Amino acid sequence: MNLQKKIAIYCRVSTDDQAENGFNLREQEERITQYIKAFSEDFNEDTKRYIDGGASAKDLKRPEMTKLIDAIRSGEISKVIIHNLDRLTRSMKDLIFLIELFEEYDVQLYSLKEKIDTQTAIGRFFVSVIILIAQWEREAISERTKRGVDQSALEGNYPRGGKPPLGYRKVKNINLMLQEQLKSDGVQSKKLKIPCRLEIDDSTSGIVQGIFNSYTNDRRSMEFIAHKLNSDRVPEEDWDESKVRTVLTNEVYIGQFLNSRIKIDNHTPAIIDNVQFREAAMILQSRNTTKKYDYIFEGICFSYQTGKRLRSQPTKKPNKIYRYVFCNDTKKRYNEDKLCKDIESTVNSYIDSTVKERTMRQISRLKRKDAKCDLLDKMRETGIITNEYHSEQILKLDLDRNATLDQIAIVNHGFQYWGTMTKEQKREFLLNYVEKIELDMITLTVKYVKFLDFF
């Protein structure tokens, strides 16, 4: 894409700044303009001004800042010049967000007062230190969150958000003594974030038992069970095989809490006994065999009219098997060969405009990872960080570097266009790069192809 990038001049002033410091917008603009003229050989692009007058720096919810962020994300900006850092923000969290945004989209930052220039070694050092601090902070928060989740589960709470599993309801896990104390203090418990536990919901637990009985006793398929649940209008929207599978594989129904770190038996009242749960697992495993017909588009096509996932269906002829995407509502079929042709230009455009461009960005990131390794070495040598922290971060960077090299290798070996891919390669491409394809199942045309982020 040949988009001509621009230099962004960002200025901000609040009412307090003007009253206390006489720090006005005109002064900021003039100094930045003089700076650009003085170093004109480095700033030969057109400029675009983003001016937030009377705007606080407590967050990034400012009209011109929002426009600047959007412009960066759309690839319109190559450099951002500010008078000093607190013109961007006075929040460390927001500063880290902006610096990481600049790094992701290869935008250089210049700050006149702090002498920050990310083209220089000291400028890159400053940015790298902030990013390392942000990485440490995220990891620390993640570790504390995980410990909190595990401890809450060990205390009998159900620490997962969202709706409770089918067959249960959430109740606040608050003891009588604490409840009386809250009342005496005049605090309403509903205003506090009180942990919840699960208890059996008699109005829906029978549905769970019915699913297990149909699957283990009657040997019904998940597709049949989903169809039956939809016909009976049970309290769950749009049952399909994946939702039935979720019920059949959820350990909560035998009273168990499980995550990647801990396993707690007798955590929750059981709806299903262990014997039936294990039997369902064995049936699932035995039925998890390779399908007789390989479909290119299985699982990623949705109806434009209803939003429902479309299923694959074959038609057998004496010398050939025809594969279709089938819509149960319109009773129409979309031939896979026709669908391959219909999306070819869209896929090829994506490969040209997105995959290759982002691979070049990934190469740039690889260079920055090497620079971070050098920075960590210097910080260890000067005693800023410990040997243990240094080794841990170097290991993570090496893993990231190897993953980046793998991604780059894909393009280095030559990206094929859709028309030259084999059937297996097309299926692999769709699994890796396409989130969903919306089909008009009345006119049998492609309405929309939604791609996943490549990196």
C-alpha angles and dihedrals in degrees: 000000000000099000111157105232123216140209112251117216109198122192130172136177133173127207090252091053092054093045097046104031106017085235102160134178095243091058092051093049093047094051092047091048091051090049091053091049092049092053098031093146088066095042109049097136125097116269131231123196126222109187123182109188119191092004126142121229094218090106142355096259095115124126098236094037089055090051091049093052090049091049091051092050091050091053098248098123130069100171138020119205123193135171094233137344098259088062086070097043144318093217119095089208092055092043090055090048092052095045091050089047091052091049093049093053097037094247117158118222124214123186116183100201098045092039090234116165116161089205089069128072094243091049092051089045091055093049093045092052091052091049091049089051090049091050091050091047093051092049092048092050091048092051092048091048092051092048090049092050092049094047092048090051091049088055090057098261127132101232098186119105130225127043119346118251115278109277095034139078129204120244126184110258097221123140123225094249092056091044092054090047091052091050092050089051090049093243121141111223092217089066092058127077097244119177118249134218129201126250128178116270105215091201094062107019089085089064090059092048090048092053092052093045093050091048101042104027102031094031091225119168122248089244090055092048092050091049091049092049091051091048091051091047094228117186096274127086121245105344116213137164094276092056092048089049090051090058094045093051101040110113091201088082090067090047096260129136112205137175134149092280109035141025120201121188121205089019096133134022106272123236096182128040122238094249095058092043092053090046090054089050091052092050091049091052094047092050094046094094130135112283118247092232124045112217123197096206102034114145099004103075121093134182113255089208100050106013090233122142112256122225130223121246133183132215114203121215126178094264104016144036116223117206124209143179105233131205115204092198099054094025088225128136129216112208113233093221091054091046090052090056094043094057098038098097092044093051093046091050089051091052091050100042103032117019098048094041093051091047089060088051089051090054088054090051090051089059090051091051089056089051090051090054089055090048092051090051091054093046090052092048091052093046096246091125133025125251089246094054090044093053092046094051094044089053091052092048090050090052091048090047093052091048089050091050090052090054092047091049089062091065095035089060089053127266112244122220120240096257094056096046121105119237090260092049091051091052090048091049092052092049092050103039112019124075097184145335119220114211129193098228092192099055093023095232135130112257102177142355114204113200127205121235107273094213 
